């Protein structure tokens, strides 16, 4: 029995072992701290008045170490694992798992660019070969991701096998092909306000209509210690669920459209059993208490949604209106998006009760209406994606009304419009539009760029 191998520490790992680790690594970041941050900056929630956990975050007071954990985990964890899969799959001509890893790599890099603009890409993930990779411009990364996705799609026929341990799309190669095309659509649409708006490529994707048919979600949670949804695990189980109250923005908009999703994502205020929201960064407004406001409903087993069918249909609706000038097709996609959002929340009320003729959100052929409903559909589903879309489109619009003027005259405010934070460390009228390069990058990579201002914009943000 002269054996010295630990059976719990394998000397070789397979795609079946590595893929779920990479998927979990991405999901925990999107559904954890970034979900929390996006909720503040998409103005879904604000710091509760009788708690203090996110006072700085709420009023745009963030430091250079803010994204340290997320940056480190996405590179050393997710992207490193995905690179292993891509290398092994290439050697084995395992093009199904190669596609899976490439799609997730695109998702992760897109996320990083949208947070901090320039990131290590062309020289990254080389181990000791390149210890100080250059930071590439966001456009270089975006263009590279499209090339990678096209290459991976060109290698598959639809008959390939995906690792049975896939935790996002049930190891279905057709769904992964659809997810790849949906990622291309997102990357192209994110550039819609730039000179390179890729209208021809977007039209081709929509014409082909080869997208996934289900939400891309990580749903492997249980209501047990260390197995719960990461936001719930931190905010509710550990911190008592006392830090987040709804904003006036989201509550007033959902009320104005008699939207049944109001009651599925927000709890009524305990003081009066009504749905109420505070103003962004308004915890120091005199006389308010936690009991005055609605708190978010996020369950212990709520899935982490990376890319929903509702989000996909809203991209299609926008593209049909923007590039094809086809209001009929845009209306169909818009209504499908709302149907998908209502289904995600388990609501029995048909979408036609909202968008039917004469109903509150009947399609009016405007870009603004599409984006406002996209904002609603992403609420407490994928908060960080909602913030990215606000930066891209400037919808919801910024209200001319101040907190004081809304308090004195509620009619001065258009429901849903963004409200200038009651407290703002950046200065009145300024908005945080990106984050600093993390200290984790600065301390380990001499090629990290100089720190930007928090009001600087990522490359595709032209508004």
N, C-alpha and C positions, 0 to 999 in steps of 0.2 A: 504493500500500500504506500509506496514511495511516491505520493502524488502531492504536489504543492499548489495546485490551481484552485482558486476560489470560484466556485460555480456561480456566485452572485456577481462576479465581475468578469464579463465576457471579454476575451481577447480580440474578438472580431464582432463587429456590429453590422446589422443588415438594415436595409431600407425599412423593413417592418418595425424595427426598433426605433430608428431615428425619426421617421416621419411624424409620428404622434407627438414626439418631444418638440419638434419644430413648430407644429401646428399649435400646441399648447403655449409655447413661448410667445408666439404672435398674439394669440387670443387673450392671454392674461394681460398683455400691455394695452390692447385695444379696449378690453372690457374692464380694466382696472383703473390705473391712474389717468390714462388718456380719456376714458369715459368720464371720469370725474372732472378733468380739466375742460373737456369739450362742453360739459353741461353748464359750466360757468360762462364760457366765451360764446356759446350759441345762445346765451341768455335764456336757458331753460330753468336754471335754479340760481339761488344766491345764498351766501352764508347766513345761516339762521341767526337771529339777533341774540339769542341766549347761549350761543356756542362760539368757539374761536378757532377751530381747526384750520380754516381756509381764509382767514381775514386778508392775508396778503394776496393770495391768488385771485380773490374776488375783485380787488381794486387794482389789478395789473402790477402788483409788486412781486416780481419773480426774480430769482437770482441765477447766477451762472451754473449752479449745480442742479438746477431744476430737473433736467432730463438725464441726469447721470445714470440712474438705474435703467431707464428705458433704452437709452443709447447702447449701454453695455450689453443688456440682455438681447436686444435685437441683432447686434453684430456678433457677439461671442456665442450667443445661443442660437437664435433662429437662422440667421444668414450663414453661420458656420455649418450648422447641421444641413441646411439646404445645399450648400456647396459640396458637402460630402456625398449627398444623394445624387447630385448632378454628375459628379465625377464617377461614382460607382456605376450609375446608370449608363453613362457614355461607354464605359469599358464593357458593359454587358449588353449594350444595345437595347436597354430596357427603356423604350421611349415613352411608355405610359407614365412611369414614375419620374422620368426626366421632365415631362410636361408639368406634372404636379409641382415639382420643386421649382421649376421656372416661374410658374404662376404665383406661387407664394413668395418667391424672391421679388417679383415685380410688385406685389402688394406691399411688401416690407419696405423696399426702397422708395416707392411712391409715398408711403407714410412718412418716412424720414425726410424726404425733400420738402414735403408740405409743412413740416414742422420747423426745419432749420435752413432750408434752401440748398446749400452746397453740402455734399457728403462724399466720403471716400467711395469710389465706385470702380473705375477702371483699374486701379491698383490695389483694391481691397481684397481681403481674405486670402492673402498670399503667405500667411504665417510669418516665419522668420525671413522669408525671401524678401519682403518689403515691409519694414517695420514702421515706416512713415509714409503711408500712401497719400497721394495728393487728394485734395478735395475738388471734385468736379462740379462744374456749374449744373444747376438743376435741369436745364434744358438738355445737356449732354446725357444726364442720367435718364431722363424721360425718353429721349430718342433711342438710347441703348436698350431700354426695357422693351420698347416696341420691336426692335430687331430681335431680341432674345425670344419674345413671345412668338413672332412669326417663324423663327427657326424651329422652335419646339413644336408648334402646330404643324409645320411642314414634315415633321418626322413621324406623326401618328396617322393611323388609318381609321381608328375608332374600335379596333378589335384588341387593343392592348390591355394588359392587366395592370391594375393599380393595387398597391399594398392593401391588404385586407384590414390593416390597422388604421386606415384613413378615418379621421374623426370629423371631417367637414362635409363630404359629399358621398359617403357610403361606398367609396371605392368604385364609383361609376365613371368610366372614362369619358362617356358622352357629356356628363355634367361638368367634368373638368375641362373639356374642350369648350363648352359653353362659358365657363368661368373665365377661361383665357380670353375669349372674345369680349366678354363683359369688362375685363380689365383693360383691354385695348380701348374700348369705348370710353371708359372713365378717364384714362390717360389723355386721350384726344380731347374730350370735352373739358378737361381741366385747363386746356390751352385755348379755350374758345374766345377769350378776350385778347389773345396775343396775335401778332402778325401771322404766325404759323398756326392757323386755326384748324387745319386738317379736315376741311369740310368734305373733300372727296372721299377720304378714308372713312369718315363717319357715315356718309351715305352708303358706302359699300357694305359696311358692317350691318347697318339697318336693313338693307336689301337682302342680305344673306340670312339674317334673323337666326343665327346659330348660337343662341345664348343658353345659359343654364335654365332649368325649369323649377328650381327650388332655391330657397334662401341658403346662402353659404353661412353656416353657423356652427359654433362649437357648443355642443349641448351636453357634454359629459359631466354634469354636476349632480351631486346628491346633497340632501340636507343633513350633512354630517360634518364634523370638525375637519377643516382643511380640504374639504371637497366641494365647498360652496362657490357660487359665482364670486369672483374676486372683489367686485365693488361691494356686494352685500357683505362678504366676509369681513372687509375692513370697516365699512361705514355703519353697518347695522349690528353685526354680531360683536365687533370689538369696540366700536365707538358709540354704540347705542342708538344710532339713527337720528341724531339730534342736529346735524350740521347743515342740512339742505332744505331750503324752502323754495317753492315755486316762485317764478317771477310774475309780475303783473302782465308782462308781455304775453307769455304762453297761455295763461289762464284767461285773459281778456279775449284773446283770439279764438280759443276753443269755445268759449261761451258765445261769442258773436256769431259763430257758425253752427251752434247747437250740435257740436261734435261729440259723438258717443265715446271717443277715445279719451276725453277728459277724465272720466271716472275710472278708466283702466290704468292710467299712469299717475294720477294724483289722488291723494286722500283728502277728504273734506277737512277743513280747519276745525279743531276741537271746540273753539270758542263759540261757534255759531252754526256748525255743520254745513257751512258753505265753502265753495271753492274760491280761495283768495290767494293772491300773490304779492310779494314784496317787490320793491324796486331793486334793480341790479346794484350790488355793493351798497345796499341801503340798511345794513344791520344797525347803524348808529342813529337812524331816524328816531326822534324822541317818541317814547310811549308805546312802542311795539313790543310784542312778545311772540315766542314760538307758537303759542296756541292760536294766534291770529291768522296763520297761514297754512296752506296745503303742503304736505310732505310727499316726496316721490314714492311710488310703489315699484320696488325692484325686489323680486323674490330670490330666495336662496338658490333656486335651480334655474333662474332665468338664463337662457342661452346668450352667448356673446355672438352678435351678428356682425360678420365681416362685410357682407355685401348682400342686401336683400333684393327680392324681386321688385319690391316697391321702388327702391332706389334705381334699379335698372330701367323700369318703365318710365320713371321721371326723366332719366337721361334721354330715353328715346323720344318722349314727348317734347322735350326741349329741342332736340336735334331736328325733329320733324318741323317744328315751328321756325327754328333759327335758320336751318340750311335748306329745307325742302319747301318752306312756305306752304305746308300742307296742314291746314287747321283741322281737317277731318281726321287725319292720321294722328295728329297731336292729341286731339280730344280722346280718341280711343285709347292711346297709351296712358294719358292722364287718368282716365277712369279706371284702367287696369291697375295703375299704381295705387290708387285709393282703395280699390278692392283688395289688393295684396296687403296693404297696411292694416286694413280692418281685420282681415283674416289672421294676420300675425298676432293681433291683440285678442283673438278669440271672440270677436264681437259678432253677434247674430244679425244685427241690423244691416240690411243690404246697403252697399255703397250708393245705390241710386237714390236713397233717402237724403244723401248729401249733395250729389252732383246731378241729379235729375233736373228736368226742365223746371225752372222757377225755384229750385232748391238753393240752400245757402252758398254752395261752392260750385254751382253750374259753370262749366268751362266758358271763359270769356275771351279766349284766344290771346292771352297776354303771357309774356315770359314771367312777369311778377307772380301771377296766380300759380303757375307751375312751381315756382321756387318756394312760395309760401306753403303750399301743401307738401312739398318735399321737406321743408323745415319741420312741419308737424309730424310727418312720417318717420323722421329720424330721431324724434324726441324720445330719450331714454331707450333708444334702440342702438344707434351708433352716433354718440354725441360729438366725437371728434370730427367725423365726416361732415356733420352739419356745420361745424365752424369753418371747415375748409370751403364748403359751398357758399357760405355767407361771404367769405373773403373774395371768392371768385366773382360772385354776381352782385354783391351789395344788396341782396334781399335776405331777410327783411330790411327795409329801408331804415335809416336813422331818423328818429322823430325830431322835429323842431321843438317839441315841448320838453320842458325840464321837469324834474321830479316835483318841484314846487308848483309849477303851473298845472300839472296833472292833478295834484292833490286839491288845488283850489277849483279847477274846472276840468273834470274828467272828460268832457266832450272835446277838449283840446288835443286829445290823443287818439290816434288811429290804432285800433287793436292790432297787436302783433309787431308793430314797429319797434326797432331797437331803441332802448332808452340810454342816454348817456349815464354812466355810473354815478351814483350819488357821491361816492368817494373815488378818486382816480389819482394814483401816484404819478402817472405820466403827464398829467395836466388836463385841464378841461378841454373836451372835444377831441382828445387823442385816443387812439385805439391800439391795443397790442395786436400785432399782425404776424408775429413769429417769435421764436425763442432764441436765446443765446446758444452758441456752440457750447456743448456741455463741458464742464471741468474735466470729465473723464477723457474727453478727446484732447483738450488743451494740454493736459499733463502727460499724455502718452504719445502724442503725434506732433512733431515740430512743424508740420505743414498745415495745422489748423489755422484757418483765416483769423484775422483780427475780429474782435467782437463787434457785431452790428448794434444798432439801436433796436429796441423792441418794437419800434414803429416802422422799421424798414420792412419791405415786402419781399416775399418769395418771388421767384422769377416770373411765374405766370399771373401774379396778382397785379392787374393793370388798371383796376378801378380806383 
